[in-house]
Amino acid sequence: MGKFHFFVGLAKTLFNKRISFLSFISSRCIIDKTCVICRGVKIKSSKIGSYSYVSACTDIENAEIGKFCSIADHCRIGMSSHSLQYLSSSPLFTQKVNALREKWTDRDVFEKKDVEERVFLGNDVWVGSHALINGGVHVGDGACIAAGAVVVKDVPSYAIVGGVPAKVIKYRFEQRMIDRLVALRWWDFPVEKLKSLVPFFQKETTEEMLIELERNLLNNINE
């Protein structure tokens, strides 16, 4: 099929003003209508949840990205690996369609690895500029990935990671608060409800604030 699926994707998103016509999105993607996709972004075989944005020149492949995620420019998410255990690391021997644009094989040797190497980003995840996330990595809700980080292992919820390879620098909150935030799943509440709660998002997250937020959401459920 070559690049045909990108032309089909362009036709599907052409009239969405939130998606730059200078981006490349394959027909095999599911992008929520509230997302913003900037110029030069390339997305293939991926799903992106509501109110997430992807900044310029970022590549995303074989990934599922949650709601309210902030992805900076020039990131690579879902990088495929080369065959280090095989005689050669060149894709000529293992991929029908490859970077060299020559066909030496009739089968994709690593086709079954797509499910194993799918990247999962939780909700409310921030990915800094020029960060790289390997295939198969799971990033928890509320995590932050520092600019330039190379993420090769799973990232816990609300962890801040950085470096090459990326390691946990610290956590955004104490574990008891993280457990409550993960259980609260504020990102799943109706948009109008979240708009009414904007003041809670404009101040530091403390024990007292979290109690008030939980009470507010609980009252909404009971009504």
N, C-alpha and C positions, 0 to 999 in steps of 0.2 A: 504493500500500500504506500510505501515511501512516506511523503509528507501530507498525503491526502487527508488524513484525520485532522490535521491542523487547519486545513481549508474548511472542513466541515465544522470544526469548532469555531472558526471565525464567523461563519454564517450564523451560528447559533447565538453568538454574543454581540453581533454587529450593532444592534440597537440598544445595548445596555450601556448607558453613559458612565457607569461605574467601572467599566472594563475598557482599558485603553485599546484602541484598534491597532496599536503597535505592539501588543502582546501576542503570545502564541499559546493557545489553549486547545488541547486535543479534544476530539469529540467524545472521548472516553472519560471526561472529567464531569464532576458535579460541583458547580460553584453556586453557593447561595446568592440570591439576587441582591442581598445587602452588602456583599463583599466589594472591596475596591481592589482592582488589579492594575498596577501601573505599567508604564511603557517598558518594553524589553523583557518582561517577565515571560518565562516559558514553563508551562504546566502540562504534565502528561500523566494520564491514568491516576488521577488524584481526586480527592473530595475535600472541600473547604466549607466550614460551617459559617453561620450567620455573623455579621459584623466583624469579620476578620479582614485584614488588609495585607497585601504583599507589595513591597516597594520595588523600585526599578531594578531591572537586570538580575532578578533572582530566578533560579531554576528549581523546580519542584517536580519530582517524579516518584510515582508509586507511593503516595502518602495520603494519610487521612488527618486532617487538621481541624481542630475543634472550633468553638465559638469564641469571639472576642480576642482572637490572637493577633499579635502585632509582629509582622515579619519585615525586617529592614532590607536594605538594598544589598545586591551582590551576594546573596546567600545561596548555598547549595544544599537542598534537602532531599534525601533519598538517593545518595550517590551509590552507584553499583560498584562492586568490587571486581578486580581482575582475578584470573585463575592462578593463584600463587602455588597451588599444589600440582599443577599440570606442567607439561613439558615447556610450554610457552605461556606468557601472560598476554600475548597479542589476541585481540578479539577475532582476528581473521579465522582462527581455527575453531571458534566456539559459537559465533553469531552469524546468522544469515545476513542480517543488516548490521553494518558496523561503521565505525568512523572512517575507515579506509575506502568505503564504497565499492568493495569487491566481494563477490560471493564465492567462498571456497568450500562451504558446507551447506547441506540441505536441512540442517536442524539446529535449533538453539539449545545448546548443551545445558544452560542454566535456566531454562524456561520455568521449571518447577520451583525455582528458588524465589519467584516473584512474591508469593504469599509470605514466605519466611522473611524476606527483606523489606516488607512494607513498613514504612515509618508511621508512627502514631504520635501526633502532638495533641495533648489534652486541650482544655479550655483555658482562656486567659493566659496563654503562653506568650512571652516576649522573646524574640530571636534577634540578637544584635547584628549589625552590619558585618558582612563577610564571614559569617559563621558557616561551618560545614557540619552536616548531620548525616552520618552513615546510614545505609540501608539496614532495616531491622531494629532500629532504636525506638524505644518508647519514652516519650517525654511527658511527665505528669502534669496535672492541672496546676496553673499558677507559677510554673517554673520560669526562670529567666536564664537565657544563654548569652554570655558576654560576647562582645564583638570579637571576631577573629578566632573564636573557639572551634575546636575540632572534636565533635561529639561522637564517640565510638561505643559508649555504653549507655544504658538506660539512665534517665534523670528522674529522681523522686519529685513528687509534688511539692511546689513552693521552694524548691532548691534554686540557688544561684550558682551556676557553673561557669568555668572559664579555663583557658589554657589549651595546650597541645600536648597530650590529649586532655580533653576537658575533665576537670575534677570539681567536686563540690567545694565552693568557697565558704558558703554559709547558707542558712535557711532564712527566708523572709520573716517567719514568725516562729514562735515556740511550737513544739509538736502538738500540744493539746489544742492550740488555736488552728493549726493546719488540719487536724482531724475534723474539727467543727466546720471549717470552710469547705473541705471536700464533701462533707455530708450535706452541707447547706445547698450546694450546687446553684448558686444565685443566677448563673448564666442560663439556666433552663426556665426561669420565670418569664411571664409575658412582658413584652417590650414596654407597655404602658405602666406596668408595675415598676419596672426598673427605672423608668423615667421619673417616677414619683420618689424614688430612693436615691436620686443623684447626690444629695447632700452627704449621704453616707460614704460615697466614693471620693469625696473632696476633702477628707480629713484622715489623719493617721488612724490605722486600725489598732484599736486597743481592746482590752477585755470588756470594758464598759460599752464601747460602741458596738461590739459584736453581739453582746447580750440584747441591746436595743434593736439591732437589725434582725436578730432571730425572732424576737417578740413581734416585730412588725410583720415579718413574713408569715409567722405562725397565725397571727390574727387574720391575715389575708386568706389563708387556707381555710380557716374555720368559718369565714363569712359566707 
